[in-house]
Structure formats: C-alpha cells, structure tokens
C-alpha cells in the first residue's frame, strides 16, 4: 500500500539522528513553535513462525502500521498492530489535521484527531491510527528536547518493568506449549506466564495441567479472549483453580460488563479477573471500572490513544485503586510502564517480541523477568529498520 506523500518539504525522510542528540532546541532551552513538516504511514504484514489461535480467532500473520511525524529536523516514531487500512486513514485523512501545526501541542493535536473521526467512529481502526500518531508526537517531542520519553511522563517510578510471558496458543500441541512456557521461566526469568484457552473447553484442564508441569512454581495466567459464557467461565475457573491459576483474562466478552462482573464475583478469590485490551477511549475504561468488572485493568497504547490514552488509563486505575497491566507491544510500552502508577507488569507477547526484535533497533531484551527503558537514547529509544521491513511492505 503506497502512502500519499504528506511531506511538505518534498524531501525524503531525514536520517535517524545519533543517540542522545538534541534535534532542534531553542536557545532558551524551551521549545519554540515547531511546525510539522511531514506525516507518513506504512503497513507491513509479517508471517507468524507457526499457525496461531486463541478462543475466538486464528491467524498466520500480524500487520504492523508504522507512523512517522517530522518536525524540527527530528522524526517521531509510532506504531500499532491493526489492519493495513489504518495506514490509508493516516495518509489520506488524519495527516491533514497535523501538517503545519505546532508539534509541541500534543494534547491539542490529539483532540483534533479524535474530532476528525467523529463521523467515522472512534473505536477500532480510527483509534489504532490515532494511537500511533499520538505516540509519534510524544516520541518527537522527547527527541526535540533530547530526553528519554519517560522524562516527559513525570520521570521514572521504576527502573525495571516486570514482564510475563504470553502465548501458549490453542493451536500448539503439548510439546510446543511446554517448550514456550518453560523458556520464559528458565531463560527470560519470567515469574508468570499466560496461555490461551477456550477453543476446545474439554481440552483446557489437561492443557493447563501441562502448563503447570512446565513452569513449576511460576504464576499461571489463562486468557479465553471472550470465548465463554458466564456459566462456562465459572465452570472452567472451578476446574483449573487446583493448578494455581492466578489470572483469568476475558473469561467472557469484555463488551459484556455485567457478565464480567458476575464472573469476578463468583470466581475463586485467588484468581484475578482481567480485561481492557479492547478499550479504545477513556470512556471505555471508566465504564469497565464503574461496572466493577475487573481486578486488573489492561490498557494497550497501540489501541487506546497512544501515550495520552495509556496515561489517562493509568490515572483512572490510580483513582480506583486498581492495578494496571500493559497489553502487548513491550518495546512501545516500557517507557509508559516505567512512569505509570499502580503498574503490575507488561505483557511479553510472543508475536510482538519477535517482530520488534526483527524490525526495531533498540527493542528491549528480557533479563531476570523484566525490561527497562533505555535512558541513553532520546524518545522511545527505537529506530525502525526500513531495509529489514521492506520484504513485508504492503
């Protein structure tokens, strides 16, 4: 999918700048008005390393949409995992909202983006496109100041961010399941791992037992991706509680907040009920909290409005005294997670870890069950490897 050019200079994107350099600060140390000179989006489809499935879906590839915003001789980077149509939405519709505007007015620009999609619909594709743009704006501003992104978010609350291994797809046989989960515990040092359930309910108790044998004393999480009814979810919870399952994600659809609440009320007290990955706006998070639907709220900056939306979710969690967990995209979330109050952990999702290590210089590596923001690099600390991504371009 070839993007429409939104670079008003007519030039190719500026090359990535050296680590730690400031792109274009004002003489006083404060930012002057910095007009946005270019906005670009490209889509890439990356095959999985094996067929994957969960309780409601099967897939063999993941689509990555990368967004760049240029201003002040710097280029801000953002991305999202979504449909390739998000790239067209950015290039043909949303870029016009940003071009020539002051790049430092992040919140105002993001609000304009949300207003632009009023008649299209905020959730879904629009939210993912705006999420990537918002992240690129924050990354750009941190680069303009020559500081790591976490500094713009209030500073480092935690130097290392806990992760949990995530995958365990329903398409895996027992050997694949054991190998993957054991690797996260034994090699990456994760103290918790998550597996998918719900595709074949009759197989799940044995699969959960297999997972427990593979990970020893580590915490075991399960994710049904909304595949079950309330009664099925409660029966499942009762069957697997003996294996020490500590987290049951989306036992029913997260659209069914009343059903989520019923499961939370009746599930074993030792089993946290989690959801939130399909929340696109702060209203979605607020409704979930008001319904008392979760013990742990998940937020995904690639879907819920980027840095701005994720930090709003963090503030809501703080106000409600509910833990926050970052959903997937660990390379993107590590700065946000380091600054977010009540953060429990970041999801170390198999597909995204693989893609980010392939296509982004500076992607984090797991060490003793944690990742850390790179404070030696400005912005989010990532550089997109265009040449490596080119074979996957749409």
C-alpha positions in Angstrom: 0.0 0.0 0.0 1.8 3.1 -1.2 1.3 6.1 1.1 0.2 9.5 -0.1 3.0 12.0 0.4 2.4 14.3 3.3 5.9 15.7 3.4 5.5 19.4 2.6 9.3 19.8 2.1 9.2 17.4 -0.8 12.2 15.7 0.5 12.8 12.1 1.7 12.6 11.5 5.5 15.6 12.7 7.4 18.0 10.0 8.5 17.8 8.9 12.1 19.9 11.1 14.4 22.6 9.8 16.7 21.8 8.5 20.1 21.4 11.2 22.7 21.5 14.2 20.4 19.0 17.1 20.6 17.4 17.8 17.2 16.4 21.4 17.4 16.1 23.0 20.8 15.5 26.8 21.2 18.3 28.9 22.5 16.5 29.3 25.9 16.1 25.6 26.4 12.3 25.8 25.9 10.6 24.6 22.7 9.6 27.3 20.2 6.8 26.7 17.8 7.9 23.7 15.7 5.7 23.2 12.6 5.0 19.6 11.5 6.6 19.2 8.1 5.6 15.6 7.2 3.4 12.7 8.3 3.7 9.3 6.8 2.3 5.8 7.5 3.3 2.4 6.0 1.8 -1.0 6.6 3.7 -4.3 6.9 2.4 -7.9 7.1 4.8 -10.3 9.0 4.0 -14.0 8.9 3.9 -15.9 12.2 6.6 -18.5 12.9 3.7 -21.1 13.2 -0.1 -21.1 12.9 -1.6 -19.4 16.0 -5.1 -19.4 17.5 -7.0 -18.5 20.7 -10.5 -19.0 21.9 -12.2 -17.0 19.1 -9.7 -16.4 16.3 -7.0 -18.0 14.1 -4.1 -16.2 12.3 -0.9 -16.7 10.3 0.4 -13.2 10.1 0.5 -9.9 12.0 0.0 -6.5 10.4 2.2 -3.6 11.7 1.4 0.0 10.8 4.4 2.4 11.3 3.8 6.2 11.5 6.4 8.9 11.3 6.0 12.6 12.0 8.7 15.1 11.0 9.4 18.5 12.6 12.5 20.5 13.7 14.9 18.1 11.9 13.6 15.2 14.0 11.3 12.3 13.2 8.9 10.9 15.8 8.1 7.2 15.6 4.9 5.4 16.5 3.2 2.2 15.5 0.2 0.0 16.0 -0.8 -3.6 15.3 -4.0 -3.3 13.3 -5.4 -3.6 9.8 -3.5 -2.0 6.9 -6.4 0.3 6.3 -5.0 2.4 9.2 -2.1 3.5 7.1 -4.5 4.8 4.4 -6.5 6.6 7.1 -3.4 8.3 8.3 -2.1 9.3 4.9 -5.4 10.3 3.3 -7.3 11.8 6.2 -5.5 12.4 9.5 -2.2 13.8 8.2 -4.0 16.9 7.1 -5.0 17.6 10.7 -1.4 17.7 11.7 0.5 19.3 8.9 1.9 22.8 9.6 0.7 22.7 13.2 2.9 23.1 16.2 4.3 19.7 17.0 4.7 20.6 20.7 0.9 21.0 21.2 0.5 17.2 21.7 -2.8 17.2 23.6 -4.4 19.8 21.4 -3.4 17.9 18.3 -4.7 14.6 19.6 -8.0 16.1 20.4 -8.3 17.4 16.9 -7.6 13.9 15.6 -10.4 12.5 17.7 -12.8 15.2 16.4 -11.8 14.5 12.8 -13.1 10.9 13.1 -16.4 11.8 14.8 -18.5 10.7 11.8 -16.4 7.7 11.1 -16.4 6.2 14.6 -13.8 6.5 17.2 -13.3 2.8 18.2 -11.4 0.2 16.2 -9.4 1.3 13.2 -9.6 5.1 13.9 -8.4 4.5 17.5 -5.4 2.5 16.4 -4.4 5.1 13.8 -4.7 7.9 16.3 -2.8 5.8 18.9 0.2 5.5 16.5 0.1 9.2 15.7 -0.1 10.2 19.4 2.9 8.0 20.2 4.9 9.5 17.4 4.1 13.1 18.6 5.3 12.2 22.1 8.4 10.5 20.7 9.1 13.5 18.5 8.8 15.9 21.5 11.2 13.9 23.6 13.7 13.9 20.7 13.3 17.6 20.2 14.4 18.0 23.9 17.0 15.3 23.7 15.5 13.3 26.6 14.1 9.8 27.0 10.3 9.6 26.8 9.8 8.6 30.4 11.2 12.0 31.5 8.2 13.7 29.8 5.8 11.4 31.6 6.9 12.5 35.1 10.0 10.6 35.5 11.0 7.0 36.4 8.8 5.4 39.1 10.5 2.0 38.5 13.8 1.4 36.7 12.8 -2.1 35.7 9.4 -3.2 34.5 8.2 -6.7 35.3 7.0 -8.8 32.3 5.1 -12.0 31.9 5.5 -14.4 29.0 2.4 -14.6 26.8 1.5 -17.0 24.0 0.6 -20.7 24.6 -1.8 -20.6 21.6 -4.6 -23.2 21.4 -3.1 -24.3 18.0 0.0 -25.5 19.9 0.4 -29.2 20.7 1.6 -30.1 24.3 5.3 -30.1 23.3 5.1 -26.6 21.8 3.2 -25.4 24.8 5.7 -26.8 27.3 8.7 -25.5 25.4 7.5 -22.0 25.0 6.3 -21.5 28.6 9.4 -23.2 30.1 11.6 -20.9 28.0 10.0 -17.8 29.5 10.6 -19.0 33.0 14.0 -20.7 32.6 15.7 -18.3 30.1 13.9 -15.0 30.4 13.3 -15.2 34.1 9.6 -14.6 34.0 7.8 -15.3 37.2 4.4 -15.6 35.4 3.3 -16.9 32.0 0.0 -16.8 30.1 -1.7 -19.3 27.8 -4.8 -19.3 25.6 -7.9 -21.3 26.4 -11.5 -21.5 25.2 -11.2 -23.1 21.7 -12.0 -26.6 22.9 -13.2 -26.4 26.5 -12.9 -30.1 27.1 -9.1 -30.0 26.4 -8.4 -27.0 28.6 -8.0 -28.7 32.0 -5.3 -31.1 30.6 -3.5 -28.2 28.8 -3.5 -26.2 32.0 -2.0 -29.1 33.8 0.6 -29.5 31.2 1.5 -25.8 31.5 1.8 -26.1 35.3 4.2 -29.0 35.0 6.3 -27.0 32.6 6.6 -23.8 34.7 6.9 -25.2 38.2 6.1 -22.5 40.9 5.7 -19.6 38.4 2.3 -17.9 38.3 0.0 -19.3 35.6 -2.4 -17.0 33.7 -5.1 -18.0 31.2 -6.9 -16.0 28.5 -10.2 -17.0 26.9 -10.4 -14.0 24.6 -14.2 -13.7 25.4 -15.0 -17.2 24.1 -17.1 -18.4 27.1 -20.5 -17.7 28.6 -20.7 -16.8 32.2 -21.6 -20.3 33.3 -18.9 -21.8 31.1 -16.3 -19.4 32.5 -17.3 -20.2 36.1 -17.1 -24.0 35.4 -13.7 -23.5 33.8 -12.5 -21.5 36.7 -13.5 -24.2 39.1 -11.8 -26.9 37.1 -8.5 -25.1 36.7 -8.2 -23.5 40.1 -6.4 -26.5 41.5 -3.5 -25.8 39.2 -3.0 -22.4 40.9 -4.3 -20.3 38.0 -3.9 -16.7 39.3 -5.3 -14.7 36.4 -8.3 -15.3 34.1 -8.4 -12.8 31.2 -11.6 -12.0 29.3 -13.5 -15.1 30.5 -16.5 -13.6 28.7 -16.6 -10.8 26.1 -15.4 -7.5 27.6 -18.4 -6.0 25.9 -20.5 -7.9 28.5 -19.6 -5.9 31.5 -22.4 -7.4 33.6 -21.1 -10.8 32.7 -17.6 -9.9 33.6 -18.8 -8.6 36.9 -20.7 -11.9 37.6 -17.6 -13.9 36.9 -15.5 -11.6 39.1 -17.9 -12.0 42.0 -18.1 -15.8 41.8 -14.6 -16.8 40.7 -12.1 -18.1 43.3 -10.7 -15.3 45.4 -7.2 -16.3 44.3 -8.0 -15.7 40.6 -7.8 -12.1 39.3 -10.2 -11.3 36.5 -8.6 -9.0 33.9 -9.7 -7.2 30.7 -9.3 -3.9 28.9 -7.2 -4.7 25.8 -10.2 -3.7 23.6 -10.8 -0.4 25.3 -10.3 2.4 22.8 -11.1 5.5 24.9 -11.0 6.6 28.5 -14.8 6.3 28.5 -14.4 2.5 27.8 -12.0 2.2 30.8 -14.4 4.3 33.0 -17.3 2.1 32.2 -15.3 -1.1 33.0 -14.3 0.3 36.4 -17.8 1.6 37.2 -19.1 -1.9 36.5 -16.6 -3.4 38.9 -15.8 -5.9 36.0 -12.0 -6.4 36.7 -9.5 -6.9 39.4 -6.7 -5.8 37.0 -7.3 -3.3 34.1 -5.4 -3.8 30.9 -4.5 -0.9 28.6 -2.9 -1.1 25.1 -1.3 2.2 23.9 -1.5 0.9 20.3 -5.3 1.0 20.6 -6.4 3.3 23.4 -5.0 6.6 22.2 -1.2 6.2 22.4 0.8 7.7 25.2 -2.0 10.2 26.1 -4.7 7.4 26.3 -2.5 5.0 28.2 -1.5 7.6 30.9 -5.2 8.5 31.2 -6.0 4.8 31.9 -3.2 4.8 34.5 -4.7 7.8 36.2 -8.1 6.1 36.3 -6.5 3.0 37.8 -4.8 5.1 40.4 -8.1 6.8 41.3 -9.9 3.5 41.5 -7.1 1.7 43.4 -6.9 -1.0 40.7 -3.7 -2.4 39.3 -2.8 -1.7 35.6 -1.2 -4.1 33.1 0.2 -3.1 29.7 -1.2 -5.2 26.9 1.4 -6.5 24.3 3.8 -4.2 22.3 6.5 -4.3 25.0 9.0 -2.1 23.1 6.4 0.6 22.9 5.1 0.3 26.5 8.3 0.2 28.5 8.7 3.9 29.0 5.0 4.3 29.8 5.1 1.4 32.2 8.1 2.9 34.0 6.1 6.1 34.7 2.7 4.7 35.4 1.4 4.4 38.9 -0.1 1.0 40.0 1.6 -0.8 37.1 1.8 -4.5 37.7 3.5 -5.7 34.6 3.9 -5.6 30.8 2.8 -8.5 28.5 5.8 -10.1 26.8 3.7 -11.3 23.9 5.4 -13.9 21.6 4.4 -12.3 18.2 5.2 -8.7 19.2 8.5 -9.6 20.9 9.6 -11.4 17.7 8.5 -8.6 15.4 10.0 -5.8 17.5 13.4 -7.6 17.8 13.3 -8.1 14.0 12.3 -4.6 12.9 13.3 -2.1 15.6 16.8 -1.2 16.7 16.7 -0.7 20.4 14.0 -3.2 21.2 14.2 -4.5 24.8 15.5 -7.8 25.9 14.2 -9.7 28.8 16.5 -10.0 31.7 15.5 -11.7 35.0 11.9 -11.3 34.2 12.0 -7.5 33.4 12.7 -4.9 30.7 13.9 -1.4 31.2 13.6 1.9 29.3 16.8 2.9 27.6 17.7 6.2 29.3 20.7 6.7 27.0 18.5 7.4 23.9 16.1 10.2 23.3 12.4 9.5 22.8 11.2 5.9 22.9 14.7 4.7 22.1 13.7 2.8 18.9 14.8 3.2 15.3 12.8 1.5 12.6 14.8 -0.8 10.3 13.3 0.0 7.0 15.5 -2.3 4.9 14.7 -5.3 7.1 11.0 -4.4 6.9 10.8 -3.8 3.2 10.1 -7.5 2.3 6.9 -7.3 4.4 5.6 -4.0 3.0 2.1 -3.8 1.7 
